[in-house]
Amino acid sequence: MHQEISRRSLLKGAATFMALPAVTGLGSGQALAAGGMPGVPRLHKAAFGSIDRALQRAVDAKQVAGVVALGANDKGVIYEGAFGQRDAARGPAMSLDTVFWLLSMTKAVTATACMQLVEQGKLQLDEPVGKLLPDLASPKVLEGFDASGAPRLRPARRPITLRHLLTHTSGLTYSNWSDKLPQYEKFTGQADIAESKNGAFAAPLEFDPGERWQYGIGMDAVGKIVEAVSDQSLEVYFRENIFAPLGMTDTGFLISSAQRRRTATTYSRQADGSLQPLPFEMPQRPEFFSGGGGLFGTPRDYMAFLQMLVRDGTFRGARILKPETVAAMRHNQIGDLNVNPLKTSAAMWSNDADLFPGMPQKWGLSFDINTRPGPNGRSAGSISWAGLLNCYYWVDPVKRVTGTVFTQVLPFYDPAVVKLYGDFERGLYDGLSRT
């Protein structure tokens, strides 16, 4: 979820985009030939009609201005749908090449880059990261505040490892889901990670590494480590080692003028349920590329990445990861710890969030893992995560199915979009059972 935008970044960057001529949205009966892959049959439109109807209802009810959803199995794309508009006031129609801010859907890409370097022996999961990222060489734990409001810090009891960063067990957190970090930032003037300033890495830990799971900025640190080891910026490393091999030509940290004209407007849900345009975007002159949430991209591009995961590391003839690496990434990496629900400290940016209420959840190498079958069709052991602007995805390694839904709505874990995501997942599995 994230690059969890700070309260201070609301008015940074205008998101006023020029409109292009209208592009007709795609429903399940259009462009279903598995991403153009030869030999994959076109599926029957009626099998996925419930998805079309659910997405269209959400637009008609003004729950979303526009929405894109895609589903695939290990044979190829089986559903593509785009409904509504990129901008409710000006158009054009939402399309599969609309550019979205991926936010925390960036994390899976950063983890993939990291694991490529682990495969090559250039990184080890359990080595301390301080020698690669000096800001984390001597971490301090925030124990609380004195009577004057000054923070009380102590040295961490153990070093931070790469595994800690990948699994959100390092002690680094996000202010949007913290009861301590906002006060620390206010007292010290500490930069928030969403400002893309290097000073953000001087943030204290909220607990000793390995003690618990709490969502945080660890993947931004992983991005810095990838840059240090590869001697390339994330923009270049991702393009050369992930995006180009997968044919993801429309994804990156920096937005071109052409992409800007295809970017979906972001909306904020108001108390009465209406949607208000919200002018902001990721800083385009950052001090660092955010491995935790800085990417922009299209639904079609991201589906190529998800198909690589559902195919155990290979897609379009390119081997991105070894099968055993993908298996490790979707395996529980936090032992007896559990994923904790996100408790918001910033209602404008996020609601409380729990992807599987009442179910123990584990964490892999950048993924939430549901330990029991999901309510809408996915198998136990599936992996998933999301982006702050209510984009969601899952990969089911048992049924070999993946799906993703894209909107641009705040706050995170919007009830209407979460329901729509569930409707889409259920419709995808139901449709597959009838084809």
C-alpha positions, 0 to 999 in steps of 0.5 A: 500500500503505499509510498504512503503519502504523508500529510505534507505531500498532499499539494505536491505536484499538480495532477491536471492531465490533458485529455486524449480522444476517448478510447472504448473500454474493453469488457470480457467479450473483447481482446481476450486472446491471452495477450496475443499469445498463439495457441490460447483459445478465446474464452466464452464471453458469458463465462465472465459476464458477472465481472462486467456487470459488477464493474459497470455497476460500480461505475454507474453507482459512482463508487469509482470514476473508472476501473480496470480488471485483468485475470490470467491463468498459466495459459494466458490472459482470460479476462480484461475489462475497463469501465468508466473514465480516467477523469469523471469530469473530462474523460476519456474512457478508462482503458487497459493502457491507462497509467496508474500510480502503482504505489506499494505494488512496486514492492513486489518488483523491488523484491524480484530485483533483490532476489535476482541478486540473491540468486547471483550470490551478490546478496544474502538474506541474513547478512546485516545490511549496514555495510551496504546502507550506512543509515541502517548500520547503527539503528536506534529504537524509539521507546517513547517520549519524555515530558517535553515531547522529546523522543527517547531512543536506545540502540537496537539489540540486533542488526537489521538483515535483508530478510527483515527488510523484505518481511516488514520485521525490521522495525522500520514503519510507516507514519500512516499506521503508527502511533509513534512515528507521526509524533517523532516526525513532528518533533524532529522535522524528520522527512517522511518517506513519501517526500523521496528524500534521503533523510527519511532513512534516519527514522528510528525503529519502533521495535527491535528487528525480528520482534514483530511484523509491522508494515513499513519503509523496509522495501525502500531500503531494499531498493537502495541496496539493489542500487548499491550492489548493481551500481545502477539506479532502480529505473535502469536496473528494473528496465534492463532486468525485469521490464524489457524482458517482460515487455513492460514498456509502459512502467517506470518511476518517471512519467513521460509527457505521453504517459501523463496524458494517459494518467488516471485522476486520483479521487478522495472519498468524501463523507457522503460517499462522493469522489473529489479529485485530489491533486498530487503525484509522486515527486518527479525529481526525487532524491531516491527512487522509491522501491516501496512505492514509486512506480507508475504503470499500466494494468497490462504491464503489471499483468505481465509481471503477475503472469511471470509469478504465476508461471514460476519465474518465466514469461514471454520466453524470459527467465526472470527468477528461478522456480525455487526462488519464486517458491521461497518468495511465497513461503512463510518467512516470518515463522511464528509471527503473524501479519498484524492488521493495519491500524490507521493514524491518518484517516485521510490516507487509509482506513483500518485494513485487514485483507483476511479478517479472523484468519492468521496471515503470514508474510513471504518475501514481499507478499501477504499469505492467506493461510486458509482458502479465501472467501472468493475463490483463491487457494490457501497459500496464495500471495497478494498485496495492494497499492494505497490508491486501492489497487489490488492483486493476488497470485494463486500458485495452486490453481495457477490463477492471478488477478488484479484490480486498478482504481485511484481512490483514497483512503486505502481499503475503501469498502466499495472497492474492496467489495468490487475486488471480491466480486471480481475474484469470485467472478473469475474463479466461477467463470473458469469453472464453466470454461 
